[in-house]
Amino acid sequence: MLYRKDRKGNPISQLGYGCMRFTKNGGKIDYEKAEKEILRGIELGINYFDTAYIYPGSEECLGRILAENNCRDKVCIATKLPQYIMRSAKAIDKTFAEELARLRTDHIDYYLMHMFTDYMEWENLKKLGIEEWIDAHKADGSVRNIGFSFHGDTDTFLKLLNAYDWDFCQIQYNYFDEFSQAGRAGLEAAQKKGVPVIIMEPLRGGKLATLPDKAMEELKASGTGFTPAELGFRWLWDQEGVTCVLSGMNSIEMLEENVKVASDAAAGSFTDKEYGLTDRIRNIIKEREKVGCTGCRYCMPCPKGVDIPGNFHYYNLMYLEKKGRARFEFFRNVGMRKDPAFASQCVGCGKCESHCPQHLPIREKLKEADKALRPLPYRVGLSAARAILGRRSRKDKGENGKA
């Protein structure tokens, strides 16, 4: 196993164990199977285990395995505060105490603010005293490193990255999502600041592990001998800014296969030929796209606040993956921002089209995207969710004003 370092110089295995996808039987985690897999992972050198408060049964399972096998001190636990449901300092304390109990530990090595999509979420936490909370828990040793996980656009990521002295962060990143969400720009900005980056969804939920036939032909013809998963992992580990890549491994075979790759995939070892291969495969996957947007963001900012690359990204995803999943991601990552960014806000000024290197008919495509992403039931659901979010925000402001 190769290791990279956190900000304090501590080694982190470049392959991390994602604990969201433990095998379940009858709706419950198969403890004995998970135990064998976790212990084998530790034996092979994995020392970073990622879970979260909202992963059903995951914290309890991981905590029990580590405690019953006396190996807590051999690993680093990463878990997350569900910041999106925190309404008071008391709620934060209660949730953290519950996580410590579930994990059977007195400290969390890497604690994340879970799933930021908008800068206002950090502002809301600050109003609840999160900065003072972090200082206190770092001082007593119950939190060793503080970070955040992110789903949103690049500009928001960069704003959050510079909003606090983070010890690390976690982003969705792979060769398909190179220019969406935090993207390569976000990764490189974090690297420049010396902030370690943990990678989630390295294989896009398995989509890069099961390639279309045409892409598989390219991979076989390349002579690399890589499996689709290995290609995705090596692309990531070639980048120095990547500290740890999470994989939701739920079989010994998958675990050992990934560890084998992680044992020799050093930064700077991916060749130009192999980069050309990932480019070709990405283009094959994108053949079903509706809009040839590269995510370069030359069209931004939109005077009316439309997230043009974001709308196009999720519109394309509808035809590359399941429509329901694409709409869910759009709902979460674009629809629930404080400031709306819908395609329907476009007034047809054409400023974006004058800057587009691809010469795309952006105004026309935005109308198509909005119609596809927000059919009537989704528009109603989004409006209701945003109304609830607005009421909570006003309530929080009122309570803070009284205080």
N, C-alpha and C positions, 0 to 999 in steps of 0.2 A: 504494500500500500504506500502511495506517495502522500506526503502531507504538505499543507500550506499553513500560513500563520495568521493568527488574529492580530489585533492592534497591539496586544501586550507581548507578542512573540510566542504565544502558546500554539502548539501544533494542532491542526484540524485535518482530519482525513479528507482527502479531496472527493471521496465518495461518502455522502451522508445517507443515513437511513431515514426515509420518510415513513412515519408511522400512521398515516391516514388510511392506508389500504390493507390493514391486517385482514387475513381471511376470516370470514364469518360463516357460522352455521346456525340456521334458525334465527338470524338477526343478531347473534352474539358472537363476539370474537372467539376464535378457536385458540384458547390460551396455550395449550400444549404445542401446537404448530408454531405460533408466534414465538414462544419461548425458544424452541430449537433454532429458529431463523435468527432471532436477536443474538443468542449466544454464539452462533456460528459467525455472525457478522463481527462481533467483538473479537473472536478468535482470529479472524482474518485481518483485523486492524482498523475496523470502523470505530470511530470514537465520537461521532456527532449524530445524535438521535433527535429528530424533529417531530413534535406533536403539537396539539392545540386544545384549548378548553372545549371547543365545539366539535371535536372529532369524537363521536360517540364511543365511549369505553376505552379510547386510546391511551389517555394519561394513566388511568387505573391499571391497564394491562402492562404498560411499559414500567411503571413504578413497581408493580408486583414482581415482574421478572427480574429487575435489577436488585430489588431487596432480597428476594428469596435465593438468589444466586450470588449474593455478596459482591456485586460488581459495579455498584453505583460509582465508586471512585475511579473506575477505569474509563468512564465515558463522560461526555458533556451532554446535558439535556437542554434542548431548546423547546420552549413552549410559548404560548401567546395570550395576551390579554384581549378579550373580545371588545375592543374599544367602542365599537358601533352600538353597544347596548349599555355602556356605562353612563349613568346619570348623576353620580355623586362620588365623592372621595370614599365614602363608606362602602359603596358597591365595588370599587376597585380593591379595597382592602379585603373584603369578603371573598371576591373571586380569586385573588392571589392566594389567600389562606387555603381555599378549597383546592387549588392546583397543587400546592405543597403537600397537602394531605393525600391527594390522589397519587402523586408521584413518590410518596414516602421519602421525602427528602427535606432538608432544611435550607436548600438554596437552588436557584435556577442559574445555570451557567450562561445561557443566552435567552434573554426575555424580549419578546417582540410585541409591539403594538400591531395588532392583527388587521391586515387587509385595509390599509389606507387607500382610498380612491380619490380623495379630495383634500386640499390643504385645510379646509375648515375643520376637519376631524381632529387634526392636531391642535388647532386653536381651541376647540371645545375641551380637549383634554387639559390644556393649559389652564383653562378657567376652573377646572376641577382640582388644580394643584398637582398635576402629574410631574412637573419638573421637581418640585419639592419631594414628592413621593419617591421619585427615582433616586434623588440624592440620599434620602434616608435609608433606602433599601440597599443601595450600594455601600453606604457607610457601615451597615450592620452585616454585610456579606450575604444577604439573602438573594441579591441579584448581582451577578458578576459582570455581565455585559448587557447593554440595552440597545435595541434596534427596532426596525419596523419592517413589515412585509407590505408589498405594494402591488396594486392593480389600478392602472390609470394611464394618463398620457405622460409623455416625456417631460413636458414643461412642469407639470405638477410634481413629478418625481424630483426634478432638480430643485424646486422650491423647498420641498420637504427635506431633501438631503442637506441643504444649507441652513435649515431652521433650528438645528440642534447639533450638539457634538456627539453624534451617534457612534457607537462602537462597531456596528455592522448593519447590514440591510439585506432584504431578501426580495428577489424579483423573478418574474416569469421571463425566461430567456432561452432561446434555442435558435437553430439556423432558419427556421420558418418565421419566428417572431423577432428577427434581428432588428427590425425597424418599427416595431409596435410596442406599446406600453413603455416601460423605462428604456428598453432597447439598448443598442450598442452605445449610444450617446450617454445614457444614464450609467451604464457599466463603467465607461471610461472616465466619467466625471467622479464617480465614487473612488475609482482607482487613484485618480489624481489627488483626492483628498485623503487617501490612505485608509478608506473605509472598506473593510472586507465585504464581499458580496456572496450571498448564498443563493443558489439557483434552484428554482422550483419549475416544474413542468419541462424538464430538459428534452422530453420526447413528445411534447404537446399532447399529453394524456394518452400516449400510445400511438398517436397518428404517425409519428416518425419511426416507429418500430415495425409498422406494417405498411409498407409502401405500395403504391400502385404498380401493376405489372411492368409498365414502361420504365418506371424509376428503378425497379429491381433489376431490369435488364442493364441499365446504366451502371448500377452498383456492381453487378457481376462482371461486366465488361471492363471495369476499372482495374481489375487485378489486385486490388487492395486486400481482398479476403475479408473485409469488414462485414459484419452483420449490420442491418439498418440501425440498431440501437448503438452499436459500437461507433458507427460513423457520427451519430449525434453527440455522444459523450466526448469523443476525441476532438470534435469541433469546439466544444466548450472548454475542455481542459487545455487546449492550445493557447487560450487567452489568460495572460497573467492576472488580469483583474478578477477572474473567477476564483473564489476561495474554496467553495465546496458545492458539489452538485448533488441534490437530493434525488433519491430514487425510491419509489414505493415498492420495495421488493417483497413478494409473498410466496417465494419458493426458494429452496436451497440452490437449485440449479441457476436461477436468475441471479441470485446473490453471488455465487461463485464466479459466474460469467462476468458480472459487472466489476467485481473486485479484481479479476485478472486484467481487465482493461485499465482499471485505475492504478494498477501497479507499474505501468510503464508509459502512461500517457502524460508526458511532461509538457509544460508550456513551451511553445516554439517548435514543436515536433511535427505539426501538421503541415504538409507541403502545399505548394501552389496548385499542384495537380489535384490534391484532395479538396482544396477550396473550390476549384472549378467543378468538381464532382457535386459538392453540396449546392452550388449555384444551379447546376443543371437539374438536380432533383427538385429543388425548390420551384424552379420554373415549370417542371412537369406537374407538380402538385397544384400549381396555380393556373393550369390551363383551363380550369373550370371557373376561374374568377369572372366576376361581372365588370370589375373596374381595374384597369392596370395601374393602380396607385402603388408607388414604391415606398410611401411613408416618409419621403424626404422633407416634408413640412415647408417647402418653399411657398405654399399657398397660405400659410398662416402668418400672423393671426387674422382671423376673419373679423371684419368690423362688427358683425352681429353675434359673435361668440360661437359660431358653428365649429365643432371639432371635425373638420373635413376629413383628415386621415383616419380618425377614429370611426366615423360613420362608414367610410368605405371599407375599413378593415373588417368590421363585423358584418357588413353586407356581403363581402366576399366569403367570410367564414360560413355563411348560411349555405353556400354551394360547395364548400370544401369539407364541411363536417355536418353534423345534425343541426337542422334549423333551430330546434329548441335550445340547444346549448349556445349557439351563436346569439340568439335573442336574450338568453339569460345573462351572458357576459356583457352584452350591450346594456341591458337593464342595470347591471351592477356597476360597470366601469364608466358608462357615459350618462345613463339616465338618472342616476342618483347623486350627481354632483350638485353642489350648492347652486352654482350658476348653470342653467340649462345650456346644452350644446347640441341640440337637435338640428337635423337637416332642414326641418320646417321653418327654421329661423332665417334661412337664406332669403334675401330680398332681390337677388339677381343682379347685383352690382357688377359682377364680372372681374373684380380685382384679382381673385384667386386664379382665374384662367390666364391672366396676363403673366403670371409668375410660374405657371406649371411647366416643368421641363418636359413632361410627357405630352403636353398639349391636349389634356383631357377635357371633354365637355363637362366640366365639374357641375355646373348648375343643373344640367339635365340629369346627370347621374345622382345628384343629391336627392332629387325628387323620387327617383327609382328606389334609392336606398331607404328613404324614410317610409315609403309605402310598404317595402318588404320587411323592414325591421319593426315597424309599429302598426300592425293591423289593429283594427278597432279594439279587440280585447286587451291588447298590450298597451294601447294608448290610455285606456281606462285604468288599467292596473298601475301604470306609471304615474298618472295624474294623482291617483289615490295615495300611492306611496310617497310622492313628493309633497303632497298636502300634509301627511302625517309628519314627515321630516321637518316641514316648515313650522308646524305647531310645536313640535318638540324644541326646535331652535328658539322660538319666541318664548316658550316656557322657561328654558334654561337661562335666557337673557334676563327674564323677569326675576327669577330666583337669585341670580347673581347681583342684580341691581338692588334687591332687598338686603342682600348680605352686606 
